[in-house]
Structure formats: C-alpha cells, structure tokens
Amino acid sequence: MKSYILSLLLVFSGIACCPARPLPKAWVRDSLPALTERCRQLLSRAYMAEKLIGETRSLPGWEGFNVRLYEYRTGRDIRTGAPKTGRVYLLNPEPERLARWIATTCLEVKGSLGFEYTDRLLRWIRGQSGAQFPVRGVVYEAMERPGRYEPYVFKDGVTVYVADNARFPADGHCTPEQLAFYLTLTDADLKPRTGRYARICSTTREQYKAAGGRDEVGDSDSDRRLAWLDTVRRLYRRAMKSDRNELMIAWAKANL
C-alpha cells in the first residue's frame, strides 16, 4: 500500500521515476574501481573548484546538501590582459557517485556495461561540464574564442538571465558586487526564461520529456520556462542520493 501511494505521489509530481537497476556484483568488484579512478581524475581537474571559501548545508533549495563556495581565476583574458575572478556554489558528485551514475545509465539504456559505452558517456561529461554542477554563481567560459572569457550566470545547474541589465557586465568583467549578487539569486531576480541545457550532461527539455518527464517545462526554443530550474534541482537532488541520475539517463536515451 505504501509503495502504491508513493508511486502516485511521484506520478502527480510530474516525475517518471524507476528504481536503479542493481549493478552486477562482479562488475562492482572488478571494474568499478577503474571507472571511479577515471572519474576522480576528471573531478580533480574541475577548474572552478580552485579555492574553497566555505561550505553550507542551508542554501535555499539545497537544504541538507553540502554545497561548497569556491573562488577561481580564469586564464589570461584577451580583452583585459589579466585573469578574471569568479565565485560559484558547486555541488559536484564524489568520484564513485559519478562512476555509478555512468554505469547505471549505460546498463539501463544500452543493457551493457561495455567500455565503449561508459567511455563515451564519461568523455561527453568531460567535454560538457567536467562534472561540475553550479548551484548558483558565475561560470566563465571561452567558448566562442580562445582567451575571451564570457560570464554565464547559473542557478540550479542551468544558465539563467538576470532581469536587471545593470546587474550584468556589459564588458564581460564581473564586479565584486555582481559576483556577490549571483550567489544569492532567486527566481524573482531572473528573466522569465532560462538556458537550454542542464548540467552535468547538457540534458534538454525535449530529452527529459522523451524519457518520460511530465513537468511542464516548455521547450528549448521560444518557451524556455523557469520551471526547468525546479525540475533540474529536484532530479539532481535525488541523484545525489542514488546510483541513478535521471537527467543523465534522459540524455543517454537520445544519444548513447
């Protein structure tokens, strides 16, 4: 009876949830350590996890999770001639958690724990996010031109857009006041749309819905609703206590 009630609650909350398929004991014994080591190496290169400023378990929306505040510096920016400084709250997975997400995803989506699948998924995560999950703050990236570091404001693992244009740097160089503001963002501070992709796998709304997601999150074109933040936050919070990352599985069902 309790299981039935829980299933109803999950359905009406807009989530298609399945229990994680257990990883074979022999694979856990023989292969998980190697995948965990590769994940450890990836996370050790997380460029935003440079200087730990503090930790909190009471960040609004993330209560109970050990969210870490980091300060980091970019490479030399071609416009300023100097590095830029960013501040961001991160909730990155531990290496074994990331390895288990990857393995469970491959097993569920491909029915296999073959190296070709786990390797491809790990490489995708490396290229998309480095397994870094920005809870709140600024992410500097030089995507369009080497050395030109542009600021992207993040909330709940998704790019967001500040409603007050004066709070965003026209020259791409965030002031200390702007950096502090991004760490305290609420939905009321944002324009009514978000970026397309959810960390750590660049999952889209379309992939989420194709995998069974029921939340009304809009689409990746003209209807990029703020509700996507709620969905990503809820699913990532769940993943941090599980071997199963539903956002990762949604991406893999479309691409792996």
N, C-alpha and C positions, 0 to 999 in steps of 0.2 A: 504493500500500500504506500509506504513512504517513497519507494522508488518511483511509483506511478505519479505521485504528487510532484516529486522533483522533476520528472520528465515534463509534466505540464507547465511547471514554472519556467523551465528552460525554453520551451516552445513559445510561450506567450511573452517571454522577454526578448524574443527575436533572435534566438541563437540556436543553431543546429549543432548540438554537442554529442560527441561519442566518446566513450572511454578509450584511453590509449591502448592500442594493441600491445601486449607484453613483448618485449624484445627477447629473443631466444637466449637462454642462459649460456649456451656455448659461445654465442656471439659476444655477449656481455663480457665473458671471461677472456676470450681470445682477441677480440677486435675493438671493443670499446676503449681500452686504454690508448690505443694508437690514434683513434679519432679524437679522443679527448686531448691528447697532446697537440694535435694539429689545431684544435680549437684554442688551446692555451696559447700557442704561438700567435694565432691571429689576434686574440684579445690583448696580448702583450704589446701589440703594435697600435692599439687604439689611440689615435693621435689626440683626441680630446681628453683622455684620461691622463693628463700630464701632471698637474699639481693639485692634489686633493686639498680642498678648502674646508670641507665639513661634510657631515652626514646627518640625515634626518629620517625619521620614520613617521612623520606627521605632515608631509607635504599634501595639501588638499588634493583629493582624488587618488592619492597613492599612500594613504594611511596604512601602516603596518609593513611597508616595504622599505628596505634600507636604500634610500636614494642618496647618491653622492654628488656633491657640488665640486666641480673642477674648474680650474682656470688653465688655459692653454694658449700657446702662441703659434701662429701660422709661420710659414716660410716668409722670405722677404717679398713684400708686395711690390709689383712693378710700378704702382702709382705713387705710393708713399715712400718707397725705398727702404722700408723697415717692416718688421713683422707686425701683425695685428694681434690684439689680445681678445680672447673670447671667454665667456663664462657660461656653463651649462650644467644642469642637473642630468645625470645619467643613471639609468637602471640597466646595466649590461648583465647578461647571464654569466654564471660561472661556466668554466670550460666544459665540465661534464654535463651541465644542463643543456648547453648548446649542442653538444655531441648527441645527447639523447633526443633532442628535437629533430636533428637532422636524420638520425637513424629511424625514428618513429615515422617521420614524414615519408622516407623512402619505402619503408615497409608497407605503410598504408596505401601509398599512391602507386607504387610500382610492384608491390608484392615481393620486394627483393632488398637485400642489404648489400648488394654488389658495389664494389668500389667505384664503378663508373657513375653510379647514382649519388652516392654520398660525396664523392669528389666534386661532381658537377654542382651540387647544391652548396657545398662549402665555398667553392670558388665564386659562385653567384653572390653569396652573402658578403664575401670579402670585397667584391667589386662594388656592391650597392651601399654597404653601410659599415663594413668592418665589424659587424655585430654590435654596433653602438646604438643604443636606444635613447635618444634625447627626450627627456620628460618635459623639460622647459629650458629655454635659453637660446643662445645664438650658435649656429653651426656655420663656420666659414668654409667655403669650398671654392676651388679654382676649376670649375667645370668647363667654362667656355674658352678660357685662355690660360695657359700656364703662368702662374705668378700673379694672376688677377683674382684675389680672394674676395668673393662676394658674401655678404651676410644673409643667412636664411634663418628666420625665426621659427622655432619649433615648439609645439605643445603636444604632449601625449603621442610622441613618435611620428608626427605629421607636420609638414610645413604649414604655417599659418601666416596671415597678413594683418598687420596692426592697423586698426581703424584710423587712428590719428597719424597722419602722414608726418607730422613734426616729430613723432617718436621713432622714425626710421631714417637712417642716414642717407642723404642724397649722394654723398661721395663714397658710400660703401665702407666707411670707417665709423664704427660704433663708439659713442662716448661712454664713459663710466656710468653716467646716469641712464643711458639707454640699456646698457648691459644689465644693470640692476632691475630695470623695469621688466625686461623679458623674463626674469626669474620669478616674477610674481603675477604673470599674465592670468587673466580669467577670460572666459568666453566673451564677456561684456567688452573687453578691450580689442576684440577682433572684428574684421570684416566678415560678413556672413558667408564666407566660402573658405575652403582650405586647399592645400596642395592635393595632388592625385595619389601619392604613394604613402604606404605605411611601412615603417621600419619593422624588422630589420631586413626584410626580403623584398621591399618595394611592391607590396601587395596592393592591387587596385580594388576599387569598389566592385567592379564587374567580376573580378576573380572571387571576391568574397561572396557575392550573391550566387555565382555559378556553383560554388561549393556548398550551397545550402543556407547561406546567411539570409536572415529575414528582416534585419533592421532597415528602416527607411533612411538610407544614407545618400541617396541621389545617384549621380553618375560622375564620370571623370571629365565631362565636358562642361555644360552650362549649369549643372545642378550639383555643385560640389558642397554639399551641406556640412555645417558644423557637427551634425550628428555623427559623422565619421569619426570624430575625436572620441566620442563616448564609446563607440564600438571598439575602436583600436585599443583604448585604455582597458576596457573590460576584458578583451580577449588576451591582451598581453599580461595583465594581472593574473589571469587564470593560468597562462602558460608558465609563469614563473614558479608555479607550484605543481607542475605536471611535466611528464615526458612529451606532452603533445602541445604543439603550437599551431593553433587553427589558422592563423594568418599565413604561416609558412606552408601549411598543407594546401591552403587555397591557391597560393602561387604555384606550388608544385603540380597541382591537378591541371593547371593550364599550360605548364611549361616544361615539366621534368620528363 
